[in-house]
Amino acid sequence: MFDIGFWELSLIGIVALLVVGPERLPAVARTVGKYVGRANRFISNIKDDISKELKDEDLKKILADQQKLADEYKNAASSMNAAVSSESESLRGSVTMDDILDIEESNSNTSTQTSNTDKVTEETKNDDSTSPANNSSDETQVSTEKS
């Protein structure tokens, strides 16, 4: 804090020795040391308080920023919710129960047709596997009829 070197301290000690005297010098040095220690503790407490206040202000700013973000998210969520509910209401008005039943019937018919198509495909595969033997017998019949 102060720029006091060895020679300055020795000069202060010599002057104190001359002014106070050798008998009272240790008591005065003890008292001065006590007050200097109190001053150092007082200054360090003030520094700690100031740093705590700065940290508190920083935390308050961070908390305020987070609160603003939370409010923005709440507003966005509520506007999204309103948009979804209005869209669903508009869809509810345009779709009737008959439309839903028609969709369900077409889905069930499609699945039935798909299963029927699968059966026909399997039967066709079975017929194709037996057809070469049938084709050779048909060719022999055709050739005998020509002769």
C-alpha positions as CSV (number, residue, x, y, z in Angstrom):
1,M,0.0,0.0,0.0
2,F,2.7,2.5,1.1
3,D,6.1,2.2,-0.4
4,I,8.1,1.9,2.9
5,G,11.5,0.3,2.7
6,F,14.0,-0.9,5.3
7,W,15.7,2.5,5.8
8,E,12.4,4.3,6.3
9,L,11.3,1.8,9.0
10,S,14.7,2.1,10.7
11,L,14.4,5.9,10.8
12,I,10.9,5.7,12.3
13,G,12.2,3.2,14.9
14,I,15.1,5.6,15.9
15,V,12.7,8.6,16.2
16,A,10.2,6.6,18.3
17,L,13.0,5.4,20.6
18,L,14.2,9.0,21.1
19,V,10.7,10.4,21.7
20,V,9.1,7.6,23.7
21,G,12.1,6.3,25.5
22,P,13.5,2.7,25.9
23,E,11.1,1.8,28.9
24,R,7.8,2.6,27.1
25,L,8.8,1.6,23.6
26,P,7.7,-2.1,23.8
27,A,4.2,-1.1,25.1
28,V,3.9,1.6,22.3
29,A,5.0,-0.9,19.7
30,R,2.4,-3.4,21.0
31,T,-0.4,-0.8,20.9
32,V,0.6,0.3,17.4
33,G,0.7,-3.3,16.2
34,K,-2.8,-3.9,17.6
35,Y,-4.2,-0.8,15.8
36,V,-2.5,-1.7,12.5
37,G,-3.9,-5.3,12.8
38,R,-7.4,-3.9,13.4
39,A,-7.0,-1.5,10.4
40,N,-5.9,-4.4,8.2
41,R,-8.8,-6.6,9.3
42,F,-11.2,-3.6,8.8
43,I,-9.9,-3.0,5.2
44,S,-10.0,-6.7,4.4
45,N,-13.7,-6.9,5.7
46,I,-14.6,-3.9,3.5
47,K,-12.9,-5.6,0.5
48,D,-14.9,-8.8,1.2
49,D,-18.1,-6.9,1.5
50,I,-17.6,-5.1,-1.7
51,S,-16.7,-8.3,-3.6
52,K,-19.8,-10.0,-2.1
53,E,-22.0,-7.1,-3.2
54,L,-20.5,-7.3,-6.7
55,K,-21.1,-11.0,-6.8
56,D,-24.7,-10.4,-5.5
57,E,-25.3,-7.9,-8.3
58,D,-23.9,-10.3,-10.9
59,L,-26.1,-13.1,-9.5
60,K,-29.1,-10.8,-9.6
61,K,-28.4,-9.9,-13.2
62,I,-28.0,-13.5,-14.1
63,L,-31.3,-14.3,-12.3
64,A,-33.1,-11.5,-14.0
65,D,-31.8,-12.7,-17.4
66,Q,-32.9,-16.3,-16.6
67,Q,-36.3,-15.0,-15.6
68,K,-36.6,-13.1,-18.9
69,L,-35.7,-16.3,-20.8
70,A,-38.3,-18.2,-18.7
71,D,-40.9,-15.7,-19.5
72,E,-40.1,-15.8,-23.2
73,Y,-40.3,-19.6,-23.2
74,K,-43.7,-19.4,-21.4
75,N,-45.0,-16.9,-23.9
76,A,-43.7,-19.1,-26.8
77,A,-45.3,-22.2,-25.3
78,S,-48.6,-20.4,-24.7
79,S,-48.7,-19.0,-28.3
80,M,-47.8,-22.5,-29.6
81,N,-50.5,-24.0,-27.5
82,A,-53.0,-21.5,-28.7
83,A,-52.0,-22.1,-32.4
84,V,-52.4,-25.9,-31.9
85,S,-55.7,-25.6,-30.2
86,S,-57.1,-23.2,-32.9
87,E,-55.9,-25.5,-35.6
88,S,-57.4,-28.5,-34.0
89,E,-60.7,-26.7,-33.5
90,S,-60.7,-25.8,-37.2
91,L,-60.0,-29.4,-38.1
92,R,-62.8,-30.6,-35.8
93,G,-65.2,-28.4,-37.5
94,S,-64.3,-29.6,-41.0
95,V,-64.1,-33.3,-40.3
96,T,-67.3,-35.2,-39.6
97,M,-67.9,-38.6,-38.1
98,D,-68.9,-40.0,-41.5
99,D,-65.5,-39.0,-42.9
100,I,-63.8,-40.8,-40.0
101,L,-65.9,-44.0,-40.6
102,D,-65.1,-43.8,-44.4
103,I,-61.4,-43.7,-43.6
104,E,-61.6,-46.6,-41.2
105,E,-63.6,-48.6,-43.8
106,S,-61.1,-47.9,-46.6
107,N,-58.2,-48.9,-44.2
108,S,-59.9,-52.2,-43.4
109,N,-60.7,-52.8,-47.1
110,T,-57.1,-52.1,-48.0
111,S,-55.8,-54.5,-45.5
112,T,-58.3,-57.2,-46.7
113,Q,-57.4,-56.6,-50.3
114,T,-53.7,-56.8,-49.4
115,S,-54.3,-60.2,-47.7
116,N,-56.3,-61.4,-50.7
117,T,-53.6,-60.3,-53.0
118,D,-51.0,-62.2,-51.0
119,K,-53.1,-65.3,-51.2
120,V,-53.5,-65.0,-55.0
121,T,-49.8,-64.4,-55.4
122,E,-49.1,-67.6,-53.4
123,E,-51.6,-69.6,-55.5
124,T,-50.0,-68.2,-58.7
125,K,-46.6,-69.3,-57.4
126,N,-47.9,-72.7,-56.7
127,D,-49.5,-73.0,-60.1
128,D,-46.3,-71.8,-61.8
129,S,-44.3,-74.5,-60.1
130,T,-46.6,-77.2,-61.4
131,S,-47.1,-75.7,-64.8
132,P,-43.9,-77.1,-66.5
133,A,-45.1,-80.6,-66.0
134,N,-48.5,-79.7,-67.2
135,N,-47.1,-77.8,-70.2
136,S,-45.1,-80.9,-71.3
137,S,-48.2,-83.1,-71.1
138,D,-50.2,-80.4,-73.0
139,E,-47.5,-80.3,-75.7
140,T,-47.7,-84.1,-76.1
141,Q,-51.5,-83.9,-76.4
142,V,-51.2,-81.1,-79.0
143,S,-48.6,-83.1,-81.0
144,T,-50.8,-86.3,-81.0
145,E,-53.8,-84.3,-82.2
146,K,-51.8,-82.9,-85.1
147,S,-50.7,-86.3,-86.2
